[in-house]
Amino acid sequence: MSNVRLSAEEMARYARHITIPEFNVEGQKKLKGAKVLVIGAGGLGSPVLLYLAAAGIGHLGIVDFDVVDETNLQRQVLYTVDDVGKSKAEQAEKRLKALNPHLEVTIHNTRLTSDNALDIISQYDVVADGTDNFQTRYLVNDACVLTGKTNVYASIFRFEGQVSVFNYLKEDGTRGPNYRDMFPEPPPPGLVPNCAEGGVIGVLPGIIGSLQALEVIKVVSGVGTPLVGRLFLLDAATFETRTLKVYKSPATKIEGLIDYDQFCGIVPAASANDEVKEVSVQELKELQDTQEAFQLIDVREPFEYEIANLEGELIPLSAVLDSAHRFKRDRKVVVHCKSGARSAKAIKQLQDEFQLDNLYNLKGGILAYAREIDTALQTY
Amino acid sequence: MEIKVRAFGIAKDILGFREQTLSVENGETILEFKKRLLSQYPKFEDLVSLAFAVNEEYCSEDFVLQPLDEVVIIPPVSGG
């Protein structure tokens, strides 16, 4: 940080930081030299942006495509009544620059997508994820892993919050756990409500977002021990906390960005052809036991097949259309994956392209089979 | 044997309790415990990515529970 200098004005402004022995001028220079991207300028983004701007982070990026809504004001303390109807990113920039004129701000007034995420994230040193849906959570996580960025994660629900620091580069050169190590698969759409659906107590993002800002400052300054390999949980209703140790999972593989709407089960409105027939794991077991002629196809990836398989023919989802001839027409074909989403997608593709009508999706995938039929099967 | 169960987020809604002491088999694994929950609370099936921690540490499905262990059930949360 030798190339970063603090002016006399800045030395005065950050005097309370500089007075902390282990933080001092060096810590403050690191903040000034840092570029931090805050994704989502809402409940969590408000305290994160305000505290990072006040603390003296040199360059803040803001990703948000939304406008301020009246229902935001109960918790999104960046905004005032006058901001309603206006761009969050633009209003946030004004507010933050009024707070700290030394700050540089770049706004990305756009939705983060698989097409722009790597480009945007790679321009920054550290990411703070304060988005409000599972698709973007997985997208941010995967993009941070692919670009080698630390992802300071927080999320909220009613009275509860979670915080962790993902993909942190440790001293031994390895990376700490990421979101997929904790939650390999998203819940089915609609099951876990977001703030709009489930509600949130207004002060909660203030608490959790402030912890998130704190972790960003620790990661950037190198002071303290960041929340790496640990998941912090708060239940504000009972004032109970847990700090759980989390580990990297060998099954987590992130090789590129994917279609996150599809991954999270959010698919376009169904057409007639989109009907996917299903069989339960018990029905599959009956087929196996009675030796009725049927074909079993596994559309997972080879590394997953190695972990556990049902002796089906392996045709990864990406190869299904090119391998359509391998799907038998004269008998029932059961298609499975880990939990049912990819196999349903494979069946839809084949029904659309080749009008096959003998395909059945294994409900719950190999995980349901392991749970209900063969408990000796390795799960992952 | 008895274990303590603490549910967070949507798991709390599905179970209908925040915290409870439950009776399980001696030497029950997390996988067996999950099956027990699933048979009692069928909606658990939808939560494929539910995580389990025992005594403040994430654990795999073959983890063997001990008397008085605290099992924390952590559902994913997306709000921001």
Interface residues (C-beta under 8 A of the other chain):
Chain A: G40 G42 G43 L44 G45 D129 G130 T131 D132 N133 F134 R137 A154 S155 I156 F157 E160 G161 Q162 M182 F183 P184 E185 P186 P187 P188 L191 V192 P193 N194 C195 G198 V200 P205 L231 L233 D235 T238 E240 R242 T243 L244 K245 V246 Y247 S339 G364 L367 A368 R371 E372 T375 T379
Chain B: R6 F8 G9 I10 R18 L31 K34 K35 L38 E45 D46 L47 V48 S49 A51 A53 E56 E57 Y58 E61 V72 I74 P75 P76 V77 S78 G79 G80
